[in-house]
Amino acid sequence: MKITKIKLICILGLFASFTTSCAVRENAPKNKSGKTTNNSKSTVKKPDPKSVPPIASIPVEEDFKVNLPAINREFRGVWIASVANINWPSRNNLSVEQQKAEAINMLNMLQENNFNAVIFQVRPSADALYTSELEPWSYFLTGKTGEPPYPNYDPLQFWIEESHKRGLELHVWLNPYRAHHSNGGAVTSQSMVSKLSDITIRLKNGMYWFDPADPKTQGHVSNVVKDIVKRYDIDAVHFDDYFYPYATYNRGADFPDHKTWAAYQSSGGTLSRGDWRRDNVNKFVERIYKEIHAEKNHVKFGISPFGIWKPGYPEGIVGSSQYDELFADAKLWLNKGWVDYFSPQLYWPIDSKGQGFASLLNWWKSENTMNRHLWPGLNTVEIKTSDRPTEIKNQVELSRQILNNDAGEIHWSIAGLTKNSNMLPALKNGPYKEKALTPKSPWIKTIPLEKPTLFTNDNMNFVQTNWSTKNIGNVFQWVLFTQYNGIWETEILTLEKLSKEIPKFKDGKTLNAIAIKAIDRLGNESDYMAKKIK
């Protein structure tokens, strides 16, 4: 085979590491249609040395080994609530274009201020802010239960696509047991209260609750979760602190689950009523965790329970007991590793005497025996302190000290970022000054990403840089490294960014090298490709 000079430059000048693959493509046997066949036994014809000009006459960019800096990591999430139109949509009578505009404004703000995750409430009370055959369209979306948006679109799909464009994870937030909210309009024939009346209970504050002990409840909610995981390209499923309802919801009276309790007793059950209720929720949490990963292993499961397990844990802590009031043994779920991330709602100031932020976070850390992610929820909206921005900034920094390399937090809620003019500057100029990847989840096994290919072309004062990889569908983001005067700089880029014009000189420094890595949905890094710049 005779190689022309143009081909040689293509091979050696643009991408030396592809010499073999280029030769394979040039010499691979053809089938009857003239297409290349993938025959592993075919031989590669080596180029004639006499036809190759001296290598020294061709500038070659080197693919070489370097010591890249560690990539900044921290989970920076924010809750966006749809129930009672708290955050989005701001009203239940907005047009589709107004809904989309509100969402885009929120997502742009989060991207610009270096957040990396959205916890979006898609099922506030047995309803749907997405296309569902299992539950009706939400009252909070259109002002009428069961009525689709017009013109019809899928809000969840829209949020997923727009979040991912900006390098933000999208976690779907569901309330598992709330069947109807008191702010959710009248109960109609479209409501799940009517369709599943045999398993719903009316509380004295006007809300309706599914009975957590009923197998039909557990099966229905399980089907809802699996349906979302199967059909949507989400990054996680998220439950908050509502399991059995707070006592105030029933004006202090005990939860009226007499039917299922009597059935349990008549079947020979021996647990106390409290232990029985907790056992119902425990089995359900374990089931949901396993079912999510069975459907899509990379989809995480997170829970944000009330911040206090029991008063006295740790010593000096006072307040409500989720264990005794909500019948939620959240400590057990963390101990068993039935979550991928755990976000106790630590909604008190650092110096709170009965609910010290550091004391509670350190205690939860001591219970994290399976080394899951522990990212506290922060009360960014209404924490009781005179200077909320400084308090929240300090809580982020204190969390980093306690959690070390697996730091992160979730802000309740996006309103705390938008309604206090000093909040975003306090974070952006402080702990969120640089972008960050989410921490890795090493217990979730995935197929490693392939090393990307990197192409560079000298363009006078700039180096035109492009990159790509096989199986790009498994890539979520890129990390671009540039070295000036021996010092590496790091830039986290969105998936659609596949090229960049990089200055050869900056601030009196000279560009020495460029490197690229691919990042998957779980924050895992591929191997890198690096090029020297001459």
Summary of the structure (lengths in Angstrom):
residues: 534
radius of gyration: 27.6
end to end distance: 32.2
largest distance: 93.6
contacts: 1694
relative contact order: 0.11
helix: 33%
strand: 20%
